[in-house]
Every structure is written in structure tokens, then in C-alpha cells.
Amino acid sequence: MKKVVVLGAGYAGLRVVKELVKLKTDAEITLVNKNDYHYESTQLHEIAVGNKKPSDISFKITDVISKKVNFIKDEVVSIDRPKKEVHLKSGKVLNYDYLANSLGFESESFGIKGVDEYGLPLIDIETALAAKEHLENTLADYAKSGDENDLHIAVCGAGFTSIEYLGELVYRLPEFISKYNLPADKIKIYCIEAVDKILPMFTQDLSKYAVDYLEKRGVEFFVSTPIIEITKNSVKSKDKTFNANTIIWTTGVKGSHVIADSGYSQRRNRVMVKDDLSSSDDPNEFIIGDVSAVMSASGRPYPTTGQISIAQANFAAKNIDARIKGQETKKFTFKSLGTVCSLGPKNGVAEINVLGHWKLKGREVGPLKKIVNDRSVLELSNFKEMLASR
Ligand SMILES: Cc1cc2nc3c(=O)[nH]c(=O)nc-3n(C[C@H](O)[C@H](O)[C@H](O)COP(=O)(O)OP(=O)(O)OC[C@H]3O[C@@H](n4cnc5c(N)ncnc54)[C@H](O)[C@@H]3O)c2cc1C
């Protein structure tokens, strides 16, 4: 029997496995993930402020995959692609005939000094929890230290993750102020961005709505301000130093380091795939989710998102199944359903491409984000089908 190995149980990996089971693919399927749980990375900003607990956004992998799938909790160290072997941290080596590589994203430092030491990224449950603990401990410290930098929070980057983080932060701030008896007038929240745009994926009016919403709640934006260094208590640009004892690093992500370590031709650990999502040097290897780059009709790669990861996974599973059966693979096509950016649990901005093109802002977007998240959990776990396949 052919062996299919799936690396990573994020949106992409979990969906590939689910689809392969649904297709009744004639293969032995193995899923490898470094934790025994899946987490919804689209909600990490909520963990990082404490508006949600890890158990709210994660579930045990073996609870949601078919018993036909062999699950291995281990870390992938590298892939010996000529030998078709996956090397794991435990020393175990897995052989495969077909590979779905969906190892996901890591924080990108862009080589800026001090980022790895002092920036707090939001890339998984551990880092989001570390950011939350750092934030709360630092605010609590003010009572003893009297150091105003304990009340200063710098958020680096003004893209999607930064804005969603800021939305959660300003929502919870009144609670922190009363819990730690903080002087509200001394709290400073900086958002520092290299380019001149905030939330570049949205139209100008929606991005302005988000900025106004956050500014009214105390966020100060600094655009066209490339960061050149981070220290323990400051963010430095060429002309300005922002003093802050909490520094959130959400400037962007890259693919898993395993990509570069395994000798792929890559840029920021993303591999440009063929139109059927296979790698250009092995037709039986599919690269999907945040470790892949997929060219769009505009001639630029699609932005990496959970949404496209799931769409890719559906395609990749069908193409793996086709290869095993000796059939032609199909070209990947994608139409974005739109983007929803929350501003805390009760507000946000959205552009939706369903039954036309809709631009939304305000309180109706809060529940919309929740619906999208709940749907994703339900679809990934799909309890009914899961039980049926056991
Ligand atoms: C705060 C935030 C909000 C976001 N909001 C949205 C949104 O609203 N909509 C949207 O579409 N996208 C959103 N995104 C982007 C989205 O989360 C990613 O594009 C998506 O998670 C990519 O899915 P993936 O399966 O490729 O990777 P991941 O979700 O990163 O999953 C990778 C999996 O592989 C595991 N893994 C990693 N390395 C190893 C290893 N070496 N060995 C074994 N296992 C490993 C990880 O533990 C993880 O389980 C958001 C991202 C963030 C950070």
C-alpha cells in the first residue's frame, strides 16, 4: 500500500487528512504534528490579550481525525527529498510515496537587531500565552516600579494581526486599569509601521474606520517608520525611540524553517508551487498553506491565509488521490470569500465576496468573525463525519 505522509496539523494539514479519508484514498495515511492538539491560529491575538483561553481555540487531534489515520506527535527536523524520508526530532525516520507539506508559519524578524530576544510574536499558543503573561505582569509591576514604561505597549507592524491584537487590547484595557489600579492617562499604545499604509488589504475607508476606532481608544499610529532595532525596553526607528516594556512583534510571517533546512528552492521559507500545488522537482510532493507560494492571476502570489490554506488542502487531497490512481491532477483555482478583521469581540471591518461584494464595518462584523471561526472549527473537526468514518 502507498504511503502518504502529511506534515503539520494546522488548517492545511488537518484538512488534507480529512479529505483523503473522505475520498477513501487507497493509502496508509500518517499525520505528524509537534503537539497533540490543533489550534486556531486565526484567534491567537485573543489569547495574547487574555480574552480567550487556549482551551477555547484548540482541540485534540486524535479526537477529530479518523482512526484510520496514523498520528505521530513529533517535530519534523528535515526532509531528505531524494530519499523520500522525513526525519523527526525523536530520531524516527518516516518513508513516504506522497508528501503533503503543510508546516505553516513562523515569525519573521527581517534580520532586525533585538527582535528575537525582545519582540513578542504571536505564532502559536505558547508565544501568545507568553505575550499575555508579559503584558499582565508588566502592567502589574507598575504599582511597585513606578516605571512609566511598564504602561507603554509598542505593537510593531500595522497589518492584519497587529490591528486585531490592538482591537482586543483596547477592549480589555478598562479591565486591566481597574484590576491593577493603573493611571489611565499614563498608558501609551504605539503602533509602528514601516510603510505608509495601515491594513493594506482593505479599501481606504475601511482602513480609516479601523484607525479611527483604535485612535479613539488611545492607540497612536506611526507610519513610514521603519524599525531598525528592538531593545528590552524600546523600539528604535531612524528618527525616534519608542520606550515601552511590552513589545509585540507582528510585522509579518515566513514559512517554517524546515523548508530551508530541507534544501527547497524558497523565498522566506515559501516554495513556489506548480499549478496543481505539487513541487516543481517532485510531482508526488504537495506543498500547501503558509509554506507555499501560489501565483494568482494578477502575477503576484496570493497572500497566505487560513482561507487559502483550506482551499489548497481540498485540492491537494484530490490531486494526491488522482496520482495514486494514475489519473491527471487538476489545476488549483481560488476565489477569496473575503476578509474579516476584528476590532475586539464586538466590532470590526470586512470585505465579503459572497453574492456580490460587500464592505462592512462596525458592530455587525463582531458576530461575523465569530461565525467564520466557529464554522472553521466545525468543518475541521466535523464530528458527524468523524464518527461515521470510525
Ligand atoms: C493572529 C492571526 C490572525 C489571523 N487571522 C486570519 C483570518 O482571519 N483569516 C485567515 O484566512 N487567515 C488568518 N490568519 C492567517 C492564518 O492563521 C494562516 O495563514 C494559517 O494558519 C496557515 O495555515 P497552515 O495550516 O499553513 O499553518 P499553521 O496554522 O501554522 O499550522 C502548522 C501546523 O504545523 C505544526 N508544525 C510547525 N512546525 C512543525 C514541525 N517542525 N514539526 C511538526 N509540526 C510542526 C504547527 O504546530 C501547526 O499545528 C491569521 C494569523 C494570525 C497569526
The ligand as a MOL file (V3000), in Angstrom:
LIG
                    3D

  0  0  0     0  0            999 V3000
M  V30 BEGIN CTAB
M  V30 COUNTS 53 58 0 0 0
M  V30 BEGIN ATOM
M  V30 1 C -3.4490 36.4690 14.8580 0
M  V30 2 C -3.7160 35.9110 13.4910 0
M  V30 3 C -4.9620 36.1170 12.8900 0
M  V30 4 C -5.2250 35.5820 11.6280 0
M  V30 5 N -6.4590 35.7650 11.0850 0
M  V30 6 C -6.7740 35.2070 9.8890 0
M  V30 7 C -8.1030 35.3200 9.3620 0
M  V30 8 O -8.9630 35.9700 9.9350 0
M  V30 9 N -8.3640 34.6760 8.1880 0
M  V30 10 C -7.4290 33.9190 7.5330 0
M  V30 11 O -7.7640 33.3370 6.4870 0
M  V30 12 N -6.1600 33.8060 7.9990 0
M  V30 13 C -5.8090 34.4290 9.1570 0
M  V30 14 N -4.5330 34.2930 9.6700 0
M  V30 15 C -3.5290 33.5340 8.8980 0
M  V30 16 C -3.6870 32.0290 9.1590 0
M  V30 17 O -3.6730 31.7810 10.5420 0
M  V30 18 C -2.5670 31.2370 8.4830 0
M  V30 19 O -2.4970 31.5960 7.1270 0
M  V30 20 C -2.8740 29.7330 8.6160 0
M  V30 21 O -2.7850 29.3580 9.9710 0
M  V30 22 C -1.9200 28.8660 7.7970 0
M  V30 23 O -2.3280 27.5340 7.9510 0
M  V30 24 P -1.2690 26.3390 7.8300 0
M  V30 25 O -2.0450 25.0890 8.0290 0
M  V30 26 O -0.4690 26.5210 6.6040 0
M  V30 27 O -0.2490 26.5700 9.0240 0
M  V30 28 P -0.3810 26.6410 10.6080 0
M  V30 29 O -1.7280 27.0960 11.0200 0
M  V30 30 O 0.8100 27.4280 11.0300 0
M  V30 31 O -0.2110 25.1270 11.0620 0
M  V30 32 C 1.0300 24.4630 11.0100 0
M  V30 33 C 0.9920 23.2840 11.9400 0
M  V30 34 O 2.2310 22.6160 11.8500 0
M  V30 35 C 2.7900 22.4040 13.1360 0
M  V30 36 N 4.2430 22.4380 12.9820 0
M  V30 37 C 5.0130 23.5100 12.6890 0
M  V30 38 N 6.3020 23.1540 12.5880 0
M  V30 39 C 6.3570 21.8300 12.8310 0
M  V30 40 C 7.4080 20.8800 12.8530 0
M  V30 41 N 8.6750 21.2140 12.5950 0
M  V30 42 N 7.1020 19.5970 13.1310 0
M  V30 43 C 5.8210 19.2140 13.3800 0
M  V30 44 N 4.7830 20.0730 13.3700 0
M  V30 45 C 5.0530 21.3680 13.0970 0
M  V30 46 C 2.2370 23.5440 13.9760 0
M  V30 47 O 2.2550 23.2090 15.3480 0
M  V30 48 C 0.8230 23.6650 13.4040 0
M  V30 49 O -0.0450 22.7480 14.0370 0
M  V30 50 C -4.2290 34.8480 10.9310 0
M  V30 51 C -2.9760 34.6430 11.5240 0
M  V30 52 C -2.7170 35.1670 12.7820 0
M  V30 53 C -1.3670 34.9400 13.4260 0
M  V30 END ATOM
M  V30 BEGIN BOND
M  V30 1 1 1 2
M  V30 2 1 2 3
M  V30 3 2 2 52
M  V30 4 2 3 4
M  V30 5 1 4 5
M  V30 6 1 4 50
M  V30 7 2 5 6
M  V30 8 1 6 7
M  V30 9 1 6 13
M  V30 10 2 7 8
M  V30 11 1 7 9
M  V30 12 1 9 10
M  V30 13 2 10 11
M  V30 14 1 10 12
M  V30 15 2 12 13
M  V30 16 1 13 14
M  V30 17 1 14 15
M  V30 18 1 14 50
M  V30 19 1 15 16
M  V30 20 1 16 17
M  V30 21 1 16 18
M  V30 22 1 18 19
M  V30 23 1 18 20
M  V30 24 1 20 21
M  V30 25 1 20 22
M  V30 26 1 22 23
M  V30 27 1 23 24
M  V30 28 2 24 25
M  V30 29 1 24 26
M  V30 30 1 24 27
M  V30 31 1 27 28
M  V30 32 2 28 29
M  V30 33 1 28 30
M  V30 34 1 28 31
M  V30 35 1 31 32
M  V30 36 1 32 33
M  V30 37 1 33 34
M  V30 38 1 33 48
M  V30 39 1 34 35
M  V30 40 1 35 36
M  V30 41 1 35 46
M  V30 42 1 36 37
M  V30 43 1 36 45
M  V30 44 2 37 38
M  V30 45 1 38 39
M  V30 46 1 39 40
M  V30 47 2 39 45
M  V30 48 1 40 41
M  V30 49 2 40 42
M  V30 50 1 42 43
M  V30 51 2 43 44
M  V30 52 1 44 45
M  V30 53 1 46 47
M  V30 54 1 46 48
M  V30 55 1 48 49
M  V30 56 2 50 51
M  V30 57 1 51 52
M  V30 58 1 52 53
M  V30 END BOND
M  V30 END CTAB
M  END
